Amino acid sequence: MGKKKLYMIGSAHLDTVWEWTLETTVEKFLPRTFEENFALLDEFPHFVFGWEGAFRYELLEEYYPELFRRLKRYVKKGKWAPIGSSYENGDVNQPSPEAIFRNIIYGQDYFQKKLGVRSNDIFLPDC
């Protein structure tokens, strides 16, 4: 058997709303997550970052269009990977299978239409 390789990428998890408001996410956490990781991407040539939740990408597109344009360049270069497949992280223990699959379909549709890629994984941070 040949040598095996392990690939790792940086990632961050951000609940859109948890112990803070949507306004706090949009004004503070969203731009900070992108700006700080863009700086790392620029500083370290081999750094690759993955982030989940198409809804948060959509918020970035709406409220920070310049950051979104910059994000698209990193995605195109393969340095930023939209991960998790879903539109929004959700509890998979309670909803129907249809709700889970619909969440994934909406997320993948957004990633494909807006970023030209599809996620190839599922991200379940709260399970």
C-alpha positions in Angstrom: 0.0 0.0 0.0 1.3 3.5 -0.9 1.9 6.4 1.3 -1.3 8.2 2.4 -1.7 12.0 2.4 -3.7 14.0 4.8 -4.9 17.4 3.7 -6.0 20.1 6.2 -7.5 23.5 5.7 -8.3 26.3 8.1 -11.9 26.9 8.9 -14.1 28.9 11.2 -17.7 28.4 12.4 -20.0 31.3 12.9 -23.6 30.9 14.0 -25.6 33.5 12.2 -27.5 34.2 15.4 -26.8 32.6 18.8 -26.1 34.8 21.8 -26.1 37.9 19.6 -28.3 39.5 17.0 -28.3 39.2 13.2 -27.2 42.9 13.2 -24.1 42.0 15.3 -23.2 39.2 12.8 -23.5 41.5 9.9 -21.7 44.5 11.4 -19.0 42.8 13.4 -18.4 39.0 12.9 -19.0 38.7 9.2 -16.5 41.3 8.0 -14.0 40.4 10.6 -14.1 36.7 9.6 -13.4 37.5 6.0 -10.9 40.3 6.5 -8.8 38.3 8.9 -8.7 35.3 6.7 -8.0 37.3 3.6 -4.9 38.6 5.4 -3.8 35.1 6.2 -4.4 34.0 2.6 -2.2 36.9 1.4 0.5 36.2 3.9 0.8 32.5 3.6 0.9 31.1 0.1 -0.1 27.6 1.0 -2.9 28.5 3.4 -6.4 27.4 2.2 -9.5 28.3 4.1 -13.0 26.8 4.1 -16.2 28.3 5.5 -19.7 27.1 5.6 -23.2 28.5 5.3 -24.4 29.9 2.0 -26.7 32.4 3.9 -23.7 34.1 5.4 -22.1 34.3 2.0 -25.3 35.9 0.8 -25.1 38.4 3.7 -21.6 39.3 2.7 -22.7 39.8 -0.9 -25.5 42.1 0.2 -23.7 44.2 2.8 -20.0 44.0 1.8 -20.0 43.7 -2.0 -16.2 44.6 -2.3 -15.3 41.8 0.2 -17.6 39.5 -1.8 -15.8 40.3 -5.1 -12.5 39.7 -3.3 -13.8 36.4 -2.0 -14.7 35.3 -5.5 -11.1 35.8 -6.6 -9.8 33.5 -3.7 -12.4 30.9 -4.6 -11.3 30.9 -8.3 -7.7 30.5 -7.2 -8.6 27.5 -5.0 -7.6 29.2 -1.8 -11.1 29.6 -0.3 -13.5 26.7 -0.3 -17.2 27.0 0.4 -17.9 24.0 2.5 -20.8 22.4 4.3 -23.3 22.3 1.4 -26.1 23.8 3.4 -27.8 27.2 3.1 -27.8 27.6 6.9 -26.6 25.3 9.6 -29.5 23.5 11.2 -30.4 20.9 13.7 -30.5 17.6 11.9 -32.1 15.7 14.8 -35.6 17.3 14.6 -36.5 18.4 11.1 -37.9 16.1 8.4 -35.5 14.6 5.8 -37.1 16.8 3.2 -36.1 19.9 5.2 -32.5 18.7 5.5 -32.2 18.0 1.8 -33.9 21.2 0.8 -31.4 23.1 2.9 -28.6 21.4 1.1 -30.1 22.0 -2.3 -30.5 25.7 -1.6 -27.0 25.9 -0.3 -25.4 24.1 -3.3 -27.5 26.2 -5.7 -26.2 29.4 -4.2 -22.6 28.2 -4.2 -22.9 27.1 -7.8 -24.6 30.3 -9.1 -22.6 32.9 -7.2 -19.2 31.3 -6.7 -19.1 28.7 -9.6 -18.3 25.8 -7.3 -20.2 23.2 -5.2 -19.3 22.0 -1.8 -18.3 18.3 -1.6 -19.0 17.8 2.1 -21.6 18.2 4.9 -20.8 20.3 7.9 -22.8 19.5 11.0 -21.3 21.6 13.8 -24.0 21.2 16.5 -24.6 17.4 16.2 
